[in-house]
Amino acid sequence: MNDPAVERGGPVPLSERIPSIDILRGFALFGILLVNMHLFGFPAQELLVGSEESGPLLDRIAAWGIQVFAESKFYPIFSFLFGLGFALQIQRAEARGTRFVPFYLRRLFILLLIGVAHAVFIWVGDILVLYALLGAILLLFFRKRSPRTLLVWTGVFLAVSVLLPVGLSGLALLAKLTPAGAAEVSASFAESEAGLRAEAAQATLVYTTGSFAEITLQRLSDLRLMYSVAIFLAFNAFAMFLLGLYVGRRGIFRNISAHVPLLKKIFWWGFALGASSNLAYAIVNGGSEFALPTRMDLLADSVRTIGAPALALSYIAGLTLLLQHDAWRARLGPLAAVGRMALTNYLLQSLVATTIFYGYGFGLFGQIGPALGVVLTVVIFTAQIPLSMWWMGRFQFGPVEWLWRTLTYLRWQPLRPASGTRR
């Protein structure tokens, strides 16, 4: 029997929400902003060629810390929460007898459109398009899989995420075994690096001094590079989608107290594996992404691809354990409001940062290093916390969440809560 509230598109009541998930989502948004801050202010090509200058000591320390403890750690958390949220929505739909697949496909399609608009008109580093496409795969092919099958497929996609970049680098190593092959590979890498650095210089000029129209054209050009990089991220992200779906099926977040021993193991083992592997990668990598691969590079890439989600899981487990204590729930509780309007806050971060860096704003592109970027991250995110609390104290959804919901249901959704509803 269909629930009228669901048919009208009613929100999940606060009594049914799991606060730790909202807090985790808010925490992930901070980490995403921390990592993205450098990407906002420097050309996308730098992802591959790296930085030519070592920079001041504070910048080197900040960049090293972000690489070891944040880079590639917070999108996996968000991916995990996407899969977990997917599982909870399926459970609610099944309990109410509603048709889930058509609704969720519409929801993903609207998310795709929001992502395209974000990538074209605000920032090229959008992740929403990838999430919408992966979400459709999750919905159509994995929603009915057993927990054990989900774990197996998680391992498969994690393995592919390791083997794909390592395999491509391995081909370059094989080609270097002969003198002719080594010369050809070296020439190819040098030509590609020169081309990317020229593109980076042109992009820096456009983003620093260009008009909105000129910067939009530059974003369209940069999208080709960003989506080619996204292919490598997709397998790891989807593995975390599946793991989140598995955890949702197991009901771990609905009965956290019964799973404290498991969470403690995940925290300690995840931190040990994740921190050590990411530290090894940072030492071997040395700040340059674009170079002829060595055997040590292959090993570092492999352990980091596994270590990044391991550290992400350690963060999830550690924060969840902290939230079992009243004092920490009180300290971290404000993050729940940030997490409840995560889409709005994610887009707001892009809007604020690009206004700071781009030519149609303050034009600081290429001028803010990692250390000052950390300060800027803290300032922006700190402002988002009271703003989110104020908004969610008055409305049912964040503004973009409201638009997403209205377009999904093709009906005007009430933004304010019903009279007497507890916020």
N, C-alpha and C positions, 0 to 999 in steps of 0.2 A: 504494500500500500504506500503510495507516494505521500511524503510529508509536505503539507502546504507551505511551510516555511522555506523548504528547499526549493520548491517550485517557484516561489517568489524571489529566490536568490538571497535569503536571509543569511547574515554572517554567522560564523561560529560563535556561540555565546562564550563570554569570558569563563564561565564555569566549566566549559568543555576544552578550553585552551590549555596547553601544557606550558607553563611559564618558562621552564628551562629551555625549551626550543626557541621561544622568542628572544630570550637573553643570548643564546648561542648565535642566533641570526644577527643580533645587534653587534656582538663581539666580532663576528666574521666581517661585518661591514667596516669596522675600524681597521682590521688587517688588510682588507681589500684596498681601502683608501691609502694606507701606508705604502703598499706596493705600487699602486697605480700612480702615486704622486710623481714619481720620477718619469713614468711613461706619459703623464700629462704634459710635462715640460720639456721633453726631448723627442727627437724624431723616432718613428717606429723602426727605421732601419738600424738604429742603435741596438735593438734587440739582438741582431745577428752580428754586427761588427764590433760591438763593445765600445768602450770609451778610450779615446786616444791619450787622455791625460790622467795622471794618477790623482791629482787634486789635493786639497788640504787634508791634514790628518783627520780632522773631525768628519769630513765627508767620507774618507776611506773607512773609518770606524763605523759610521752609520750605514754605508753601503754594504759592508761586510756583515753587520748584524742583521740587516734586512734580508740579505741573501741566505743566511744560515737559518734564521728563525721565522721569516715571514714569506719570502718569495715562494710561490707554488704551494703554500700551506693553507691559505684562507679560501681560495676558490674551491679546493677539495672539501673544506668544511661546508661551504655553501652548496656544493653538489650533493654532499651527504644529506644535508637538510632538505634539499629538493626531493630526493628519493624518500626520505622519512615522511615529509609532508604529503607526498603522493600516496604512500601507504595509508596514512590516517584518513585522507579524503576518500579513498576506496572503501575503507571500513565504514565510514559514516554513510556513504552512498548505499552500500549493501544493507546496512541496518535499516535504512529508510525506504529501500526498494526503488531507488531512483536510477535512471539510465545515466551511467557515468561516462561512457566512451564519447558520445556526441558532445556532451557538455565540455569534457576536458580537451577534446580536439579544438573546439571553438576557443577555449581559453588559451591554448598553446598558439593558435593562429594569431590571436590578438597580441600575445607576448612577442611573437615573431615580428609583427608590424611595429610594435613599440621599439624593439631592438633595431630594426632597420632605420627607423627615424632617428634613434639615438646615434647610430654609427655614422649616418650621413650628415646630420645637422648639428651634432654636439661633439662626439668623440669617437675616434676610429677604433678604440680598444674595447668596444662593446662585447659583452659575453651573453647577452640575452638571446641573440639569434641562435647561437650554439645550443643554449639550454632549451629553447623551443623545439629545435630539431631533435635533440637527444631525448627530450620529453616525449615526443611522438613515438620514437622507437620503443621507449620504456612502456608506454601505454599499449601499443599495438602488439608487442611481442613478448613482454615480460610480466604483465600485471597478474597473470594467473599461475606463474611459475611457483614451485614449492620453495620453501626457504633453503633447502639443501641445493637445489638447482641454481638459485640466485647466488649462493656462495661460490659455486663452481664457475659460473659466468663472471663473477667478480674477479676471480683469479685469472681467467682467460684474458679479460680486457686489461688487467694490470700487466700481464705478461706481454701482451702486444704493445702496450705503452712503453715497455722496456726494450723490446726487441726491434721495434720499428726504427727509432733513431740510431740505436746501436748497429743495426743491420746496414743502414745507409752509410754510417761512418766506417763500418767494416769494409764496405765495397771500396771506399777511398783508400783504405789501408792496403787492401789486396792489389789495387792498381799501382801502388807505390813499390811493389816488390821488384819490378823491372825498372831499369834506368829510364827507358822511354816513357813508361807509365808514370813514374814519379815526376818527370818533367812536365808531362801533360796535366797531371792533377795539380801540381804547383802553379802552373800557368792559369789553369781554370779558376783556382781559388783566388789568385791575385787579381784576375780580371773581375771576378764577382765582387770581391771586396772593394775594388776601386769604383765599380759601378754603384754599389750600395753607399759608399761614402759620398759620392757625388750627389746621389739622390737625397741623402741626409742633409747635405749642405743646402740644397734647393728647398727641401721641406722646412728647414730652420728659417730660411729667409721668408717663405710664405707665411708660416705660422706666426712669425714675429711681427711682420709689417703688413700682412695681407688684409683685405676686406673680408667680410663674411662670405661673399660669393667666391672669392679666390681661395679661401681656406676650405670651403665646402668642396671645391674641385680637387684640392690637394687631398682631402679626406677620401674622396672617391678613388684617387690614384693609390693611396696607401692601403685601401681595403684589400687589394689583391695580396699584398704581403701579409696582412694580419690574418686573413682567412687561410692562407697557406700554413701559417704557424698554428692556427686553431685546429688543423687536422691532427697535429701531434698532441694537442691538449685533449682532444675529444675522447680518446680511449681511456685516459686516466680519469677524466670527469665522469664518463659513463660507468666506470667501475665503482666510483663513489656513489653514483645514483643507485646502482644495484645494491650496494652495501647498506645505504639508507633504507631502501625498500625492505631488505632483509631484517634490519633492526626493527623497523615498523611492524613487520609481520610477527616478530618475536615478542612485541609488546614491552620492550625494555624500558622505554621512556614513560610508559604508563605505570610501571612498578619499579622505579629506580632502586628503592631500598633493598629489593630482593636480588639486585644485580651488582651491589657494591663490590664484592670480591672480583668479579669480572672486570669492572671498570678500573679498579686499582691495577690489575694486571695489564690492561690495555694502556693505562697511563705510563707505567714504568717501562714496559717493554717498548712501547711506541716512542717514548722520549729517548731511551737509550739508542735504539736503532735510528730514529730520525735525526737526532742531534749529531751523532757520530758520522752518519753518512753525508749529511749536509755540510758538516764541517770539513770532511775530506774533499767534498766537491769544491767548496770555496777555496781551499788551499791549492788544489790541482788546477782549477779553472783560471785563477789569477786575474779575473776581471775581463778577459777577452773571450767572447763567444765564437768569433770567426777565425779559425786557424786550422791548419792541417791536423786531423785527429791523430793522437798517439794511442798506444795500447792502454796507457794510464787514463787517458781521456775516456776511453770506452768503459773502463771499470768505474770511473767516477760518475759518468752519466748513468750507468746501470744502478748503482747504489743510491744515487740521488732520486731517480725516478721511483724507487721503492720507498726511500726514506722520507720524501715529501708527504705522501699520504699517511705514513706511519706517524710523523710528527703532528699532522693534522688530527689524527685520531687521538693522539695523546692530549692535545688541547681540548678536544671534545670531552674526553673522559675526565680530565682534570677539572675543567670548569663545571661539569655536571656533578662531580663529587663535592666541589666547594659549595654548590647550591643546595646541598643537603643540610647546611648549617645556617641557622637563622641570621647570624651576623652577615654572612656573605650574601645571602638572599637580599638583605636590606641594602648592602653596598652596590650590588650589581643589578638590582631590580630596575633602575631607570633604563637599562639597556633594552628591556622588554618593549618599551614604547618605540624605540628605534627599530627593533626587529619586526614589530607589527606593521610598520609602514616601510619595509625594506626596499621595495621597488622605488618608491618616491625618494628615499634617502640615497639610494645608489645613483639615480639620475641627477639628484640635486648635487651630489659630490662632483659629478662630471661638469655640470653647469657652472658651479662656483670655480672649480679648478681651471677650466678652459677660459673663463672670463679673466682669471688672474694671468694666465700664460699667453693667450692668443692676442693677435694684433687688434682685433675689434674690442678688446678689453684693455688690460694694463700692459700687454706686450712684453711680459717677462720670460718668454720662451727661451730655454737654454741658459738661463741666468741663475736659477735656484738649484743648488746642489742637494745631495741627500740629507745632510744635517739640518739645513733650513727646511727641507721638505718634511722632515719628521715634526718639526715645530708647527709647520703649516697644517699638517695632518691632525695634530692634537687640537689646534685652534678650531678647525672646521668641524671635527667630530664632536668636540665639546659643545659647540654651538648647536649641533643637531640634537643633542640629548634633551635639553629643555624645550626646544622647538617641537620635537616629537611628543614629549609628555603633554605639552599644551594642546597640541592638535588632537591627540588620541583621547584627551580628557573631554573633548567636545564633540568628536565625530567618530563614526563607526570604522572608517577606513582612511588611509592616507589618500591624498588627492589623485595620484596616479592609480592606486589600487581601486579607487571608486570608478575612474574612467575605464579601467580594465574590466571591472565587473559589469558596468553598464553596457559596454560593447559586447561582452561575452553573452549576456542574457538578452541583448537587444531591447532592453527595457530600462527606463530611468530608475536608478537605484536610490533609495533614501540615504542621504549622507549623514544626517543626524540620527542618533539613536531614538527609539520609541520612548515616549514619556515614561519616566520611572525606571528605565533600564539602567542597571549599574554599569558604569564605565570602569 
